[in-house]
Amino acid sequence: MLDIKIINGLVADGSGAPLRHENVGIRDGRIVDTGEILEPAKRTVDASDLVVAPGFIDVHTHFDAQAFWDSTLSPSPLHGITTIVAGNCGFSIAPLDPVDGDYLMRMLARVEGMPIEALQMGVPWDWTTTADYLDRLDGKLTPNTGFMVGHSAIRRAVMHDDAVGHEATPDQIAAMQRLLHDGLAAGAMGFSSSWSRSHNDHDGNPVPSRHARQEELLALSAVLSEHPGTSLEFLPGVAPFSPELFELMAEMSRTANRPLNWNVLAVYGRNAEVVDRQLAGSDQAAELGGRVIALTLPDSLRFWINFRSGFFLDILHGWERLMALPDNEKLAMLRDPAGRAEMNRLAQLTEGPSRSIGHWAAYRIEESDVPGARGRMVGQLAAEQGRDAWDVLADIVVADELRTVISFPDVGQDDASWEKRVSVWRDPRTLVGASDAGAHLDMIDSFSYATTLLARAVRERSLLPLEEAVQLLSDAPARLYGLRDRGRIQPGSWADVVIFDPASVGPGPISTRYDLPGGAGRIYGAAEGVEHVFVSGTEAVTGHEFTDARPGHMLRSGRDTYTVTP
């Protein structure tokens, strides 16, 4: 007898094959049959008028800390995500030397927008090895979850305070290699690192991985070649990348004998030239013997920015240390005419595409207690008052005691942007993903990327068939990461299944929810139209709500993955 039989559904099997009406049989956590299926079942789920698809796979998340206080890893599974990979950008929290816990905690609070009170109250910080960390979470989470070993974590574990501002010696590199070997042997999914200029610690310094020279990156990449089923992830910096950066990524890929994926390729109708240049870098890498894949978000990159966390603003010239200052010192600088003027002078020295971050008139006030400010453009307020836009914004930020939230208007919802995105998704040099879920909790809502793709590109604009969209969200990431028996609705696969209404699927309303340890807030949004989510044959989401089940597997490289080479 089957455990579950899903009947009358329209199956998108993940391969990209045409939709077909058939039933799906599940037993012992796996799909055992598809088609008419006469065998009886303990439970029957009627999926009439609904799509039955493989669970979606999100390979770029930062749930490493949230896993301790929220075992559902919300809200991602509400959007059909059944498998996630965390520990990206070099920001794993294992291995851990007890003397470095405070540094890693404060670094995460700064660079990944996780409230410090949540990290202090919600995470035990009492493991040492990657094996300890993985074992601690094994069998306790809703989705299937795999964790990378992060460069900043192993650099800090070996070099401690010298991890920032110093090159590693050969002996220190060898010690980092040993820690990486240990983590991969324990089942970590691979190695992640970052050279991104936006990654600065709580003191305003570049995070540990940014102090690594090329030789160190290559030495650590080489470790992957000795461990089957491992993957490689890297943040090179702010686009557009130089030829030298693509040469480095190609060499990392070739040395590891693994594809390298980088984050994030933002696509708009008006930045097509930059997008094409970034993708051409993958061709350059291929000529050098590597394989470089761009993770691309299937939506606009919407940032809710505030001066309290300072993330994103710290890309501005000289603002790394300014945004790392304590709140009272930031406020003092903003109140002081000379300090305020110096901040703006530095911002205007920024060069390249990042210069637009300091174009203060272009921001919209999203949240403020100042009367008449919410919902207005800073430039409009400045014109009405006959004042400089920076001074107007600074006054509002001071009045709100840094709690003001600003954003750029979303200029990426035009037809040209969506048409360009679809062409990029179909490019073999890219992979849909890049959610950053679990990070920047007060800043982004990209955790809803899967339902956004289905709503905006499939239903609303008819830019690609539904079965192709499902393949991009399930099978494609499973193939890049070598996930065994995932990403397809077919006999033998794990029964990771999402059942959704194609007429209504999409992201739900976004709001701030104060449900983190210590009462800290986060941007949160559930999904519309996702009726059931099964993980390994157990229902994890029903009727848009989490069940009490925690059926996710701890994914271990080599056991749950196979080796993918360039």
Secondary structure, 3 states (H helix, E strand, C coil): CEEEEEEEEEECCCCCCCCEEEEEEEECCEEEEEECCCCCEEEEEECCCCEEEECEEECCECCCCHHHHCCCCCCHHHHCEEEEEECHHHCCCCCCCHHHHHHHHHHHHHHCCCCHHHHHHHCCCCCCCHHHHHHHHCCCCCCEEEECEEHHHHHHHHHHHHHCCCCCCHHHHHHHHHHHHHHHHCCCCEEEEECCCCCECCCCCECHHHHCCHHHHHHHHHHHCCCCCCEEEEECCCCCCCHHHHHHHHHHHHHHCCCEEEEEECCCHHHHHHHHHHHHHHHHHHHCCCCEEEEECCCCCCCCECCCCCCCHHHCCCHHHHCCCCHHHHHHHHHCHHHHHHHHHHHHCCCHHHHHHHCHHHCEEEECCCCCCCCCEHHHHHHHHCCCHHHHHHHHHHHCCCCCEEECCCCCCCHHHHHHHHHHHCCCCEEECCCCECCCCCCCCHHHHHHHHHHHHHHHCCCCCHHHHHHHHCHHHHHHCCECCCCCCCCCCECCEEEECCCCCEECCCEEECCCHHHCCEEECCEECEEEEEECCEEEEECCEECCCCCCCECCCCCCECCCCC
